[in-house]
Amino acid sequence: DRMNRMMQELLDFSRGEVKLNHSECNIEEFTSSVARSVDLDMQRKEIKFVAEPAFKGTAWVDRDRLQRAIVNILSNSEDATPKGGEVHLTTSSDDGLLIFSIRDSGNGIPEEVRHRVFEPFVTYGKSRGTGLGLAITKRIVEQHFGEIHFETEQGKGTTFLIKIPLRPPSLKWVA
């Protein structure tokens, strides 16, 4: 499964722009689905994983691609977080934006790679992966007309924030 995911990421990245398939998505259910997909791995590593879907509404997203983006970040958080640490996934909204926050109590991102984390094939201190996860994640977020950024502190952890419109600009509101 891991090899298939890595190959799919390589193919997706090499293809460039991929047209998203937007549909209305219940974000509370989406967040629960994402949580279920990573929870067992977190338990095996003895990491406390908390999913807090505070936003209870819907958004127009490409569910599969957005899930891949968030799982990429959660996998990195798992790798960076030691046994007994914590990873939190929360949702909220503000001014027409859906906000995902992924916070871990890991080691933080080292200064020497911080400016390059969204570049392809950049990795640091990981035992698995291709270094494409965050590059793909950034592309998916941008294709959702959103933005991604992070805050990190060495030895204290990292928080990634993804902000995307609840409804893409190309879809008109229907009364």
Backbone hydrogen bonds in HBPLUS format (Angstrom, degrees):
<---DONOR---> <-ACCEPTOR-->    atom                        ^
c    i                          cat <-CA-CA->   ^        H-A-AA   ^      H-
h    n   atom  resd res      DA  || num        DHA   H-A  angle D-A-AA Bond
n    s   type  num  typ     dist DA aas  dist angle  dist       angle   num
A0005-ARG N   A0001-ASP O   2.90 MM   4  6.19 158.8  1.95 151.4 157.0     1
A0006-MET N   A0002-ARG O   2.92 MM   4  6.17 157.4  1.97 148.4 154.8     2
A0007-MET N   A0003-MET O   2.89 MM   4  6.12 161.1  1.93 151.4 156.4     3
A0008-GLN N   A0004-ASN O   2.87 MM   4  6.06 159.0  1.92 148.9 155.1     4
A0009-GLU N   A0005-ARG O   2.88 MM   4  6.11 154.9  1.95 147.1 153.9     5
A0010-LEU N   A0006-MET O   2.96 MM   4  6.24 158.1  2.00 148.6 154.4     6
A0011-LEU N   A0007-MET O   2.91 MM   4  6.18 164.0  1.93 153.3 157.4     7
A0012-ASP N   A0008-GLN O   2.82 MM   4  5.99 167.9  1.84 153.1 156.9     8
A0013-PHE N   A0009-GLU O   2.88 MM   4  5.96 163.1  1.91 149.4 154.4     9
A0014-SER N   A0010-LEU O   2.94 MM   4  6.08 160.6  1.98 148.5 154.0    10
A0015-ARG N   A0011-LEU O   3.06 MM   4  6.19 140.4  2.22 146.8 156.5    11
A0016-GLY N   A0013-PHE O   3.30 MM   3  5.60 150.1  2.40 104.5 112.6    12
A0023-SER N   A0061-VAL O   2.97 MM  38  5.65 147.0  2.08 133.7 137.3    13
A0061-VAL N   A0023-SER O   3.10 MM  38  5.65 146.6  2.22 154.8 145.1    14
A0025-CYS N   A0059-ALA O   2.77 MM  34  5.39 148.4  1.87 148.2 158.5    15
A0059-ALA N   A0025-CYS O   2.99 MM  34  5.39 147.5  2.09 141.2 150.7    16
A0030-PHE N   A0026-ASN O   2.92 MM   4  6.14 157.2  1.97 149.3 156.9    17
A0027-ILE N   A0057-GLY O   3.05 MM  30  6.11 158.8  2.10 153.4 160.0    18
A0031-THR N   A0027-ILE O   2.86 MM   4  5.93 164.1  1.88 146.9 150.4    19
A0032-SER N   A0028-GLU O   3.08 MM   4  6.30 154.9  2.14 142.7 149.6    20
A0033-SER N   A0029-GLU O   2.93 MM   4  6.18 151.8  2.01 148.2 155.9    21
A0034-VAL N   A0030-PHE O   2.94 MM   4  6.27 159.3  1.98 154.3 159.6    22
A0035-ALA N   A0031-THR O   2.91 MM   4  6.11 161.6  1.94 148.2 153.6    23
A0036-ARG N   A0032-SER O   2.93 MM   4  6.17 157.7  1.98 147.3 152.7    24
A0037-SER N   A0033-SER O   3.12 MM   4  6.34 145.5  2.24 142.7 151.7    25
A0037-SER N   A0034-VAL O   3.09 MM   3  5.19 123.0  2.43  96.4 111.1    26
A0038-VAL N   A0035-ALA O   3.23 MM   3  5.53 146.7  2.35 105.3 114.1    27
A0039-ASP N   A0035-ALA O   2.89 MM   4  5.72 137.6  2.07 154.3 166.2    28
A0042-MET N   A0038-VAL O   3.10 MM   4  6.36 158.9  2.15 155.6 162.1    29
A0043-GLN N   A0039-ASP O   2.87 MM   4  6.16 159.1  1.91 154.3 160.4    30
A0044-ARG N   A0040-LEU O   2.90 MM   4  6.18 159.7  1.95 151.4 156.7    31
A0045-LYS N   A0041-ASP O   3.17 MM   4  6.40 147.0  2.28 141.8 149.8    32
A0047-ILE N   A0042-MET O   2.88 MM   5  5.09 171.8  1.89 145.9 147.5    33
A0046-GLU N   A0043-GLN O   2.86 MM   3  4.75 153.4  1.93 102.5 111.0    34
A0084-GLY N   A0046-GLU O   2.72 MM  38  5.61 157.2  1.77 141.1 149.3    35
A0048-LYS N   A0085-GLY O   2.87 MM  37  6.21 157.5  1.92 164.8 157.8    36
A0087-VAL N   A0048-LYS O   2.89 MM  39  6.31 153.0  1.96 161.7 165.0    37
A0050-VAL N   A0087-VAL O   2.94 MM  37  6.37 161.1  1.98 160.3 166.5    38
A0089-LEU N   A0050-VAL O   2.83 MM  39  6.26 158.9  1.88 160.0 166.4    39
A0052-GLU N   A0089-LEU O   2.71 MM  37  6.10 165.6  1.73 164.2 169.4    40
A0054-ALA N   A0052-GLU O   2.90 MM   2  5.70 127.2  2.18 111.6  95.7    41
A0091-THR N   A0052-GLU O   3.18 MM  39  6.63 146.9  2.30 150.1 145.5    42
A0060-TRP N   A0166-LEU O   2.76 MM 106  6.02 160.6  1.80 152.4 157.3    43
A0066-LEU N   A0062-ASP O   2.89 MM   4  5.98 168.7  1.90 167.5 171.4    44
A0067-GLN N   A0063-ARG O   2.89 MM   4  5.97 153.7  1.96 145.8 153.5    45
A0068-ARG N   A0064-ASP O   3.01 MM   4  6.26 154.9  2.07 143.0 149.8    46
A0069-ALA N   A0065-ARG O   2.98 MM   4  6.30 156.2  2.04 148.4 154.4    47
A0070-ILE N   A0066-LEU O   3.03 MM   4  6.31 164.0  2.05 153.5 156.5    48
A0071-VAL N   A0067-GLN O   2.85 MM   4  5.97 165.4  1.88 156.1 160.8    49
A0072-ASN N   A0068-ARG O   2.91 MM   4  6.05 149.2  2.01 145.2 153.4    50
A0073-ILE N   A0069-ALA O   3.30 MM   4  6.66 156.0  2.36 144.3 148.9    51
A0074-LEU N   A0070-ILE O   2.91 MM   4  6.21 164.6  1.93 152.7 157.6    52
A0075-SER N   A0071-VAL O   2.80 MM   4  5.95 152.8  1.88 149.9 156.4    53
A0076-ASN N   A0072-ASN O   3.10 MM   4  6.39 153.4  2.18 143.2 150.1    54
A0077-SER N   A0073-ILE O   2.85 MM   4  6.18 155.3  1.92 151.8 159.5    55
A0078-GLU N   A0074-LEU O   2.84 MM   4  6.09 153.0  1.91 145.3 152.7    56
A0079-ASP N   A0075-SER O   2.97 MM   4  6.24 159.3  2.01 146.8 151.9    57
A0080-ALA N   A0076-ASN O   2.95 MM   4  6.17 147.2  2.06 145.7 154.8    58
A0081-THR N   A0077-SER O   2.95 MM   4  5.95 126.9  2.24 143.9 156.4    59
A0081-THR N   A0078-GLU O   3.33 MM   3  5.26 142.3  2.48  96.0 106.2    60
A0085-GLY N   A0082-PRO O   2.86 MM   3  5.47 147.8  1.96 146.8 147.6    61
A0105-SER N   A0086-GLU O   2.98 MM  19  5.49 136.4  2.18 162.0 163.8    62
A0088-HIS N   A0103-ARG O   2.75 MM  15  5.13 162.4  1.78 154.9 161.1    63
A0103-ARG N   A0088-HIS O   2.87 MM  15  5.13 159.2  1.91 148.6 155.1    64
A0090-THR N   A0101-SER O   2.91 MM  11  5.17 159.6  1.95 148.2 154.9    65
A0101-SER N   A0090-THR O   2.90 MM  11  5.17 162.4  1.93 147.4 151.0    66
A0092-SER N   A0099-ILE O   2.93 MM   7  5.14 140.0  2.09 142.6 151.4    67
A0099-ILE N   A0092-SER O   2.80 MM   7  5.14 170.6  1.81 150.2 147.3    68
A0094-ASP N   A0097-LEU O   2.98 MM   3  5.23 149.0  2.08 138.1 147.8    69
A0097-LEU N   A0094-ASP O   2.96 MM   3  5.23 149.1  2.05 111.3 121.3    70
A0166-LEU N   A0096-GLY O   2.93 MM  70  5.74 161.6  1.97 148.5 146.8    71
A0098-LEU N   A0164-ILE O   2.65 MM  66  5.30 169.7  1.66 170.6 168.7    72
A0164-ILE N   A0098-LEU O   2.96 MM  66  5.30 160.6  2.00 150.2 155.8    73
A0100-PHE N   A0162-ILE O   2.86 MM  62  5.07 159.3  1.91 147.3 154.3    74
A0162-ILE N   A0100-PHE O   2.88 MM  62  5.07 162.1  1.91 150.2 155.6    75
A0102-ILE N   A0160-PHE O   2.90 MM  58  5.15 162.8  1.93 150.8 156.4    76
A0160-PHE N   A0102-ILE O   2.80 MM  58  5.15 160.0  1.84 147.7 150.7    77
A0104-ASP N   A0158-THR O   2.89 MM  54  5.56 156.9  1.95 156.3 164.1    78
A0155-GLY N   A0107-ASN O   2.62 MM  48  4.21 170.3  1.63 125.5 124.1    79
A0113-VAL N   A0110-PRO O   3.10 MM   3  5.85 161.9  2.13 123.0 127.9    80
A0116-ARG N   A0113-VAL O   2.95 MM   3  5.26 155.9  2.01 113.9 121.8    81
A0119-GLU N   A0116-ARG O   2.93 MM   3  5.36 166.9  1.94 123.8 126.8    82
A0121-PHE N   A0131-GLY O   2.75 MM  10  3.91 119.9  2.11 111.3 120.8    83
A0136-ILE N   A0132-LEU O   2.86 MM   4  5.98 165.3  1.88 167.6 171.1    84
A0137-THR N   A0133-GLY O   2.91 MM   4  6.04 156.6  1.96 142.7 150.4    85
A0138-LYS N   A0134-LEU O   2.92 MM   4  5.98 162.0  1.95 142.4 146.3    86
A0139-ARG N   A0135-ALA O   3.14 MM   4  6.35 159.3  2.19 142.6 148.0    87
A0140-ILE N   A0136-ILE O   2.92 MM   4  6.19 162.5  1.95 156.8 161.2    88
A0141-VAL N   A0137-THR O   2.94 MM   4  6.17 164.4  1.96 155.5 159.6    89
A0142-GLU N   A0138-LYS O   2.92 MM   4  6.12 164.2  1.94 152.5 156.9    90
A0143-GLN N   A0139-ARG O   2.88 MM   4  6.10 149.1  1.98 146.9 155.8    91
A0144-HIS N   A0140-ILE O   3.11 MM   4  6.39 126.2  2.42 137.0 150.5    92
A0144-HIS N   A0141-VAL O   3.02 MM   3  5.07 137.7  2.21  97.6 110.2    93
A0146-GLY N   A0141-VAL O   2.95 MM   5  5.21 151.9  2.03 142.6 143.4    94
A0145-PHE N   A0142-GLU O   2.89 MM   3  4.89 150.0  1.98 110.9 112.8    95
A0147-GLU N   A0163-LYS O   2.88 MM  16  5.42 149.1  1.97 146.7 156.7    96
A0163-LYS N   A0147-GLU O   2.93 MM  16  5.42 168.1  1.95 162.4 165.8    97
A0149-HIS N   A0161-LEU O   3.10 MM  12  5.56 153.3  2.17 149.1 157.4    98
A0161-LEU N   A0149-HIS O   2.87 MM  12  5.56 169.2  1.88 165.5 167.4    99
A0151-GLU N   A0159-THR O   2.89 MM   8  5.32 151.8  1.97 147.8 157.2   100
A0159-THR N   A0151-GLU O   2.83 MM   8  5.32 160.8  1.86 159.9 165.9   101
A0153-GLU N   A0157-GLY O   3.01 MM   4  5.74 158.7  2.05 165.2 172.1   102
A0156-LYS N   A0153-GLU O   2.87 MM   3  5.34 163.6  1.90 139.2 140.6   103
A0157-GLY N   A0153-GLU O   3.22 MM   4  5.74 134.6  2.43 165.7 158.3   104
A0171-LEU N   A0168-PRO O   3.02 MM   3  5.70 163.9  2.05 123.3 128.2   105
